[in-house]
Amino acid sequence: MIYILYGENSYSRHHFLTQLKTDLGILDNEATLFAGAQLTPAHLSNAVNTIPFLSPSRLVIVEGLFTRFSPRKSAADTTPKELVQSFSKAAYPIPPTTTLVLIEEDISAQNPLFKALETVATIKPFPLLKKVELLKWIGDEVTKRGGGITPTAMNMLANLVGSDLWGLSNEIDKLLQYSRGKPIQDSHIQEVVVLAKEANIFHLVDALLQRRVAAASLLLRQLLTQGVTPSHLIAMIARQLRHLVISKDLLNQKVPEREIQHRLGLQEFAFRQLITQARTYTVPQIINAYQLLLDTDIAIKTGRREDDVALDVLVAELGKSK
């Protein structure tokens, strides 16, 4: 049996593969895994034709093989047909005791190896879920784990985390633990998911103002991975810097902290973090960071730089600013 698994939804792909191993009676350490970039037809042929030992079946997994055969822009870069034929012959026919799984993030319909194997393989696409599918997935997962969630909370969670099912799965676990058997509400998501992102924003601003480039770059990548878009990230950093300037000014005017918190409309956790920063940084530091952030926003909106590149430049510029 040959499977071709492709698509950006690595979470669903992973769970399909886990279920396949269970169905075949194979443990994780009994599967044979190859990186497609280094694999030769001879190694593949040897792997799929080896008789299973102490197991009813043999599972061979190859990641990234189709990438080697992606259609090239130049005719000079075309993969030799002989290599395509060698790999297709190595993969098929296959012994009934062996299951071969070929995994790829993206495959063109014009990929020659894909075209050679598509008629003899079971093809399973794993695209990112659309909004309606995402909401159903969240509801099903919460129910499966013994909890409940309101429709508005489900929608809020989907909007905050996006289509990253790994991230959603982690957030659902945290929310179920936090709600303690009660249905997950909007307030739970605000307290668990939103504040976690806000905490990372506070740490990112800290790192930016302290010119800790490595730490700022790491936090930047974490937030982007969590589903925060570059434009939204700029808005969040700008909001934090604006709150810092306001807090700094009000503190200098001897305005009580509770009054500052009321004026800014911040929850206790967010306000405590803000006041700590406001007492630590100078106004020129904050204004300089704000100016560089503005330059970054303009560079993105005018098309001078790609979003992620502009953010990397921002971190570097703040790292060397005085």
Secondary structure, DSSP 8 states (H G I E B T S, - for coil): -EEEEESS-HHHHHHHHHHHHHHHT--GGGSEEEETTT--HHHHHHHHHS--SSSS-EEEEEESTGGGG---SSGGG---HHHHHHHHHHHSS--TTEEEEEEES---TT-HHHHHHTTTSEEEE-----HHHHHHHHHHHHHHTT--B-HHHHHHHHHHHTT-HHHHHHHHHHHHHHHTTS-B-HHHHIIIIIHHHHHHHHHHHHHHHTT-HHHHHHHHHHHHHTT--HHHHHHHHHHHHHHHHHHHHHHHTT--HHHHHHHHT--HHHHHHHHHHHHHS-HHHHHHHHHHHHHHHHHHHTTSS-HHHHHHHHHHHHHH--
